[in-house]
Amino acid sequence: MPDSSFQTLGDIFKNRIEENKPKPPAYQWQDFALQIIKDLSIPGFKRNSVFKICKDYPRAFIEGCVADTKELCKNGEPWKYFFKVVADKAKKKSA
């Protein structure tokens, strides 16, 4: 009787590929943060800051900041301008 615990080489590779697939974001704000990171070409060392902003502030507030960034920053690095806009709007909101 053949031992069913053995796997074929193809099954091993298939299982390995499925294990390494990226997991979908657990929360909507994480998916939103990934979209902002992509749209504004935010570098890796600032990714965590975008996730924190998306977690701490309402989506409408952040969408406004992204829209302002895209409208006002015609040259230079838009990701730097985005953080400045968020800081300025947050400061005005709390005052």
N, C-alpha and C positions, 0 to 999 in steps of 0.2 A: 504494500500500500504506500503510495507516494506521500511524503511529508509536505503538508500544505503551508508550513511556516516559511518555506523558501519563496523568494520573490524573483521575478525576472529582472534583468538589468533595466529594461524599459520602465517597469513599475517603480523602481527605485528613483530613476531620474524624474519621472512624472511627479512623484510625491515630493521630491526635493524642490522642484520648480513651484509647486503649489504652496509650499511652506514659505518660500521667499517672496511671494506676491505682497505688495504693499497693502496695508490694512486701510479701509476707508476711515475718514475722520469720525470720531465718536460724537462730536457736537457740530451744529451748523456753523458756529463762530470759527471753528477750526478750518472748515472748508472755505469760508469767507476770507480768512487770513491767508490761506494758500493762494487764493485768487488775487489778493492784493499784492502778495509777494511776487507773483508772476507778472502782473500788470505793470508794476512800478520797478521791476528789476531790482528788488531789494536784496543786498548781499547776505550771505549766510550768517555773518556775525550779528546781524540785526533782525533775523527771523523771529527770535524769541520776543523781541519788543513788539512786533506786529501781533503775535499771538496774545500778548498781554493786553494790548490796546483793544483787540477784538473781543476779548473776554470781559474787560472792565467797562466798556462803553457800549451804548445802544448802536444797533446796526445803522439806523438812520443818521446818527451823528458821524459815524465813520464814512458812510457813503458820501456825505457832504464834504468831508475832508478830502476824500479821493477825488471827487469832482472838482473841488477847488484846486487841488494839486495839478490835475490834468489840464485845467483851464489856464492857470496862471504860470505854470512852470514850462516855458517853451524851450529853454536851453538849460544845460546843466544836468544835475542828477535829481530826478524827481523824487527819489526816495528820501533824500535829505529834506526837501521841501515838505513832503508829507509829514514828517515828524515835527517840523516847525509849525505847520498848520494845526496839527492835533494839539500840540502844547498850547498854542495861542487860543484856540477855541475852548479848550478845557479850562484855561485860566479865566476866560471871559464868562464861561458857564458857571464857575464856582463863585465868581465875584458878585 
